Amino acid sequence: MTKRREGLGVFAALFAGPLVLALKTAADAIPSERLAVQLPNWMVLSMLIGVPVAFAHLFIGIGVYWQLVQRWRLRWWSAALGGALVGGIPIPALFFGVAIIQGSSTDGIGGMALNLGLAGLASGLAFWLFARGDEAPA
């Protein structure tokens, strides 16, 4: 693995997660007859919000990557699992903690964790596609 490949993987990961989350959310929120018209605006808005959030998660992901790569080879499943955990845990945990402290409802936090975990999974796979080098999928 080269630093250049890892850098390209990080760049791809920054956009892959928000892209997948934007497509899933748009498919859920926009009626099908207006999807083609509203999707470009939805994607731009999602990227404006999603990429900075993904960048914040990058610091956790890089730390996890450095720790794991010292022990094991980077595989598609480890990148996907690590991405899902890095994407799906921090923000829902923060929301859960705030809800408990304030005594408010924790409804919807599980769904948020699943959606953000899906975005993290996509980012982990995007990182793996670049950072794996020439080795075949295993």
C-alpha positions, 0 to 999 in steps of 0.5 A, a space after each residue: 500500500 502506498 500513501 498515494 493510494 491511501 490518500 485517494 481512498 480517504 478522498 473517495 471515502 469522504 464522498 462515498 458515504 454522503 452520496 449513499 446516504 443522500 440517495 437513500 434519503 432522497 428515495 425515501 423522502 421525494 415522491 417518485 414523480 418528482 425525483 428526477 427534478 429534485 434529486 440534483 438539488 438534494 444531492 448538492 445539499 446532502 454533499 454540503 452537509 455530509 462531506 464536512 460530517 464525513 471529514 470529522 469522522 475521518 479522524 476516528 477512521 484513520 486511527 482505527 485503520 492505523 491500529 488494525 493495519 498493524 495487526 491484519 491485512 486490509 480486507 473488504 469485509 474489515 474495511 466495510 465493518 470498520 466503516 460501518 462502526 465509525 459511521 454508525 456509532 459516534 453521532 447516535 451515541 452523542 444524541 442518545 447521551 443528550 436525550 438521556 441527560 435531558 430526559 427526552 425521547 430516544 426514538 429514532 436513534 436506532 434508525 439514525 445509527 443504521 442509516 449512518 452505519 450504511 454511509 460508513 460502510 460505503 465509505 469503508 468500501 470506497 477506501 478499500 477499493 483504493 487502498 488495497 493496492 493490486 491485491 485481489 478481493 478476498 
